[in-house]
Amino acid sequence: MKPLQPSTELAAVVGSSPLPRTEVVSKVWDYIKSNNLQNPENKREILADGKLQAVFGGKSKVSMFEMNKYFAQHLS
């Protein structure tokens, strides 16, 4: 996979160096798990903190399936 440059918002979570999309998803999941951002009642829901809200267009909650749509807007 071709490395893509993350936006400044996404770089706050995954780092500023170019990464393949699969690695971006993996690093975001590491961040979600290390900061305990999964809804305990519905594991498919991500509860965004300040850094992830910037990536998710200001939304405080997104589904794990919706997440990839937002990554596309932050990778070039």
C-alpha positions in Angstrom: 0.0 0.0 0.0 1.1 3.5 -0.8 2.0 5.7 2.2 -0.3 8.7 2.6 0.3 11.9 4.4 -2.0 12.5 7.4 -3.5 15.9 8.0 -2.4 17.9 11.1 -5.5 16.7 12.9 -4.9 13.1 12.2 -1.2 13.5 12.8 -2.0 14.4 16.4 -3.1 10.8 16.8 -0.9 8.7 14.4 2.2 10.9 13.9 3.2 13.1 11.1 5.1 10.7 8.8 3.4 9.2 5.8 1.7 5.8 6.5 -0.3 3.2 4.5 -4.0 3.4 5.2 -3.9 0.1 7.1 -1.3 1.4 9.5 -3.3 4.5 10.1 -6.3 2.4 11.1 -4.2 0.3 13.3 -2.6 3.3 15.1 -6.0 4.9 15.6 -7.3 1.7 17.2 -4.2 1.5 19.5 -5.0 5.1 20.5 -8.7 4.3 21.1 -7.9 1.3 23.2 -5.1 3.0 25.2 -7.4 5.9 26.1 -10.4 3.7 26.7 -12.6 5.4 24.1 -14.9 2.6 23.2 -18.4 2.8 24.6 -18.6 0.0 27.2 -22.3 -0.6 26.4 -21.8 -0.7 22.6 -18.3 -1.7 21.6 -19.0 -0.6 18.0 -19.3 3.0 19.1 -16.2 5.3 19.5 -16.4 8.1 22.1 -14.2 10.8 20.6 -11.8 12.9 22.8 -10.6 16.3 21.6 -8.0 14.9 19.2 -10.5 12.4 17.6 -13.3 15.0 17.4 -11.0 17.1 15.1 -10.7 14.1 12.8 -14.4 13.1 13.1 -15.7 16.6 12.0 -16.6 17.6 15.6 -18.7 14.6 16.4 -18.4 13.2 19.9 -19.5 9.7 18.8 -19.0 7.7 15.6 -19.5 4.0 14.8 -16.4 1.9 14.0 -17.7 1.5 10.4 -18.2 5.3 10.0 -14.6 6.0 11.1 -12.9 5.1 7.8 -15.0 7.7 6.0 -13.4 10.4 8.1 -9.9 9.0 7.6 -10.3 9.5 3.8 -10.8 13.2 4.3 -7.5 13.4 6.4 -5.2 11.5 4.1 -3.5 12.7 0.9 
